[in-house]
Amino acid sequence: MIVAIIANERLDEVREGLLGVQVAHMTVSRVTGHGRLRDAELYRGVEFVPDLTPKIRVELVVPSTEVERVIRTILENVRDEHGDAKLFVLPLEEVVRVCTGERGIDAL
């Protein structure tokens, strides 16, 4: 399982890049958070650092043989600036397709 936390404005590029390499199944959520560096914003002419910054969380479940290709595709479609993306790769115990009972790679 790959979890990508990306800047809101990068979603279209990341999604199109993933579709271009035949990765069509993903879950996308709007989240907030902050990392080591927090983005300063301007509000009515005054600079402030918000507690939490809006981001997009993209979750993908892919076969282990596809993980590196998916990571590469995401990296190619986000800007190389602080805070543009963070990727997490997690082992996945099991996948079950509820309607058929299929398990494992067949359930993807």
C-alpha positions as CSV (number, residue, x, y, z in Angstrom):
1,M,0.0,0.0,0.0
2,I,1.3,3.4,-0.9
3,V,0.0,6.5,0.9
4,A,1.0,9.8,-0.8
5,I,0.4,13.1,1.0
6,I,0.5,15.8,-1.7
7,A,-0.2,19.5,-2.2
8,N,-3.8,20.2,-3.4
9,E,-2.7,21.6,-6.7
10,R,-0.7,18.5,-7.6
11,L,-3.7,16.1,-7.5
12,D,-4.6,16.4,-11.2
13,E,-1.0,15.8,-12.4
14,V,-0.5,12.8,-10.1
15,R,-3.8,11.3,-11.0
16,E,-3.2,11.7,-14.8
17,G,0.3,10.3,-14.4
18,L,-1.0,7.2,-12.5
19,L,-3.8,6.7,-15.1
20,G,-1.0,6.9,-17.8
21,V,0.7,3.8,-16.2
22,Q,-2.6,1.9,-15.8
23,V,-3.0,2.6,-12.1
24,A,-6.7,3.5,-12.0
25,H,-7.8,2.4,-8.4
26,M,-7.1,5.0,-5.8
27,T,-8.7,6.6,-2.8
28,V,-8.4,10.4,-2.5
29,S,-9.1,12.3,0.7
30,R,-8.8,15.9,1.8
31,V,-6.7,16.1,4.9
32,T,-4.8,18.7,7.0
33,G,-1.5,18.6,8.7
34,H,2.0,20.0,8.8
35,G,5.5,18.6,8.6
36,R,8.8,19.9,9.7
37,L,8.4,23.1,7.7
38,R,5.1,25.0,8.0
39,D,4.0,27.2,5.2
40,A,3.6,30.9,6.0
41,E,0.5,32.5,4.6
42,L,-0.5,36.1,4.1
43,Y,-3.9,37.2,5.6
44,R,-4.9,40.9,5.3
45,G,-1.3,41.9,4.8
46,V,0.0,40.0,7.9
47,E,2.1,36.9,7.6
48,F,1.1,34.0,9.8
49,V,1.9,30.3,10.1
50,P,-1.3,28.3,10.2
51,D,-1.5,25.3,12.6
52,L,-2.6,22.9,9.8
53,T,-2.2,23.1,6.0
54,P,-4.7,21.5,3.6
55,K,-3.3,18.5,1.7
56,I,-4.5,15.6,-0.4
57,R,-4.0,12.0,0.7
58,V,-3.9,9.4,-2.1
59,E,-4.0,5.7,-1.1
60,L,-3.1,3.0,-3.6
61,V,-2.9,-0.7,-3.3
62,V,-0.7,-2.2,-5.9
63,P,1.2,-5.5,-6.3
64,S,4.6,-5.4,-4.7
65,T,6.2,-5.7,-8.2
66,E,4.6,-2.3,-9.1
67,V,5.6,-0.3,-6.0
68,E,8.7,1.3,-7.5
69,R,7.0,2.2,-10.7
70,V,4.2,3.9,-8.9
71,I,6.6,5.8,-6.6
72,R,8.5,7.0,-9.6
73,T,5.3,8.1,-11.4
74,I,4.2,10.1,-8.3
75,L,7.6,11.7,-7.9
76,E,7.6,12.7,-11.6
77,N,4.3,14.5,-11.2
78,V,4.9,16.5,-8.0
79,R,7.0,19.6,-7.9
80,D,10.3,19.3,-6.1
81,E,9.7,21.8,-3.3
82,H,9.5,21.5,0.4
83,G,6.0,20.2,1.5
84,D,4.9,19.1,-2.0
85,A,4.8,15.4,-1.1
86,K,5.5,12.7,1.3
87,L,5.2,9.0,0.4
88,F,4.7,6.1,2.8
89,V,5.0,2.4,1.7
90,L,3.2,0.0,4.0
91,P,2.9,-3.8,3.9
92,L,-0.6,-5.0,3.4
93,E,-1.8,-8.2,5.2
94,E,-4.8,-9.1,3.1
95,V,-7.2,-7.7,0.5
96,V,-10.8,-9.1,0.2
97,R,-13.3,-8.2,-2.5
98,V,-16.5,-8.3,-0.5
99,C,-18.9,-9.0,-3.3
100,T,-17.1,-12.1,-4.5
101,G,-15.0,-13.2,-1.6
102,E,-11.8,-13.1,-3.7
103,R,-8.6,-12.6,-1.7
104,G,-5.1,-11.4,-2.3
105,I,-3.9,-10.3,-5.7
106,D,-7.2,-11.5,-7.3
107,A,-9.1,-9.0,-5.2
108,L,-7.2,-6.0,-6.5
